[in-house]
Amino acid sequence: MQKPSATLAVALLVLGAHTLTAQTFGLGSEASAEEVEAWDITIGPEGRELPEGSGSAKEGAQVYEVRCKECHGDLGAGGDQAALVGKPEQLKQTPPIKTVGSFWPYATTLFDYTRRAMPFEEPGTLTSDQVYAVTAYVLFLNGIVGEEETMDRETLPKVVMPNRDGFVRDPRADR
């Protein structure tokens, strides 16, 4: 007896997934162009998609105290959730400790993640100014930017993270 080919298996999966859409179960609806645009907020390493706004570490300390400290602890040292502050040499430990200061390659991805996912209980509720400020504060805690430096769509992409060269960029033109 012959085993089905991988191509056949994939085709069956695709057909099955297609027939079991949310519509089949009467759930959901097709997203409108406006709804897709509202969630199409990815910010790449170069920061071309960054919104208007600005904030400094000094301003971010106030936001952090109210919206972040409960989970990430005093000065980003960790609490119920992961620490935000670290050094690149921590990646050599077993297991490696991955923090903003040790692991993250781009400051723009810190902004992107914070805007999308934080605060944990109310993701997406911070204004662009608050996200820039908290981003600046976390970068400041890691010794990457000064307390008075303003982060905005021009300055944030220029921040050089300690582990920037620790990643290999996807060379494909479509990425």
N, C-alpha and C positions, 0 to 999 in steps of 0.2 A: 504494500500500500504506500502510495506516494504522499509526502507531507505537502501541505499547501505552501506556495511560494510566499516570500516576504511581501512581494508586490500585491498579491491577492489579499493577504492579511491586512495590509494598509488600506486597500480599497474597501474592504468590508468595514473597517473601523470608520473610515470617512463617510461611507453610506449610512452606517448606523448613527453616527453623530449628527449627520444632516437630517435624518428622519426624526431624531429625538430632540428637536429644538424646543426652546421655551414655549413657542407657539403651540406645540403639540399638547402641552400640559396647561395651556391657557394662562401662562405666567409671563409677566413682563411685556415689553413692547419694543419695537425697533427704535433705536436712538435717533433723534433728529440731528441735523447738522449742527445746530446750536448746542445741543447737549454734548456732542462729541468735541466740539471746539472748547467748551468749558472745561473738559477733563484732559484736553491735549496740552498739558502744561510741562512736559519734559524739558529739562534744561541740560544741555550738553556741556562738555568740558570747556568749550570756548565761551560759553555764557551768552550767546546771541539771543537766546530766548528770555533772558532775565527781565523782570518787570521794572517799571519805574519805582523809585523809593530809595531810602538810604537809612543807615543806622551805624552807630559807633558801639564799641565795647562798653563804654560807660553807660549808654542807654540800654544796651543788652543786659547788663547786670540786673537792672530793675525788672525787665521782662523775665529773665531767668529765675529770679527770686520767687516770682509769683506763679510762673507757668511750667518751670522745668526742674527746680530744685527738689521737689518732693520725690521724683523718680531718679534723678541723676546725681543727687547729693550735693553737698557743699563744694563749690569750686569745681564741679564736674568730676569729682573723685569716684562717683558711683554710689548708688543707693539700691533701691529695689530693681533698678535697671542698670545697664552697662555704664561704665566709666566713659567719659568723653575725653579725658586728658591722658596723654601718654607720650612716649618717645619712641622713635624708630627702632632702637635696640630691643624693645619689648617684643618685636616680631621674631627675634631669635630664641626666645624662651620656649619652653615646652610645657603646656601648649602656648602658642603665640598669643599675645594680648593685642587685640585689634581695637584701637581707639581712633578718634579723629586725628590726633597728633602722631600716631604711629603708623596708621594704615591708609587712611583716605588719600587718594591721589589728587583730587581737585576740590578747591573750596566751593566751586559751583555746585558740586553734587551734595555738599553739606547743606547749602541753601535749598536745593531741590527736595532733599529728603525731609528737612525740617518743615518746609512749606506743605508737603503732602501728608506727612505722617504724625506731626507733632502739634500740640501735646497729645499724648497717647489717647486720652479719654475724649478729646475734642479735636481730631485732626482737621487741618485746613481752616482753623479759626483765627490764626494769627494774621495780621495785616502784613503787607510786603515790608513796611518799615520795621515792624517787630521782627520779622524773619531776618532781615539784613542785620538788625541790632544783635539778635541772639547769635547769629552766625559770627559776627564780629567778636562777640564776647567769648564764644567757644574757641575761636582762633586765637584770641588774646590769652586765654587760660593756657593754651598750648605753646605760648611764646612765639607765635607765628606773625601776629600783627600787634601794633601798639594800641594802647587803651583809647587814644584820641583819634585813631585812623577811622575814616568813614568808609564803610563798604556800600557800594552801589553797583549798578550794571557796568560801570567802567572799571572800577577798582577791584572788584571781587575776582574776575577772571585772571587778573595779573598776580594774584597771590600764589606763591610757589609753596606747595605743601612738601613737608619733609620726605614723603614717600612717592613723590610724583614720578620718579624714574623707576619705581618698583613694579610698574605695570606695563604690559605690552598692549599697545593700541590695536584695535581691530583694523587690519589693512584693507578690508573690503570697501569698495567705493560706495556701496549702498548703506553703510552704517554710519 
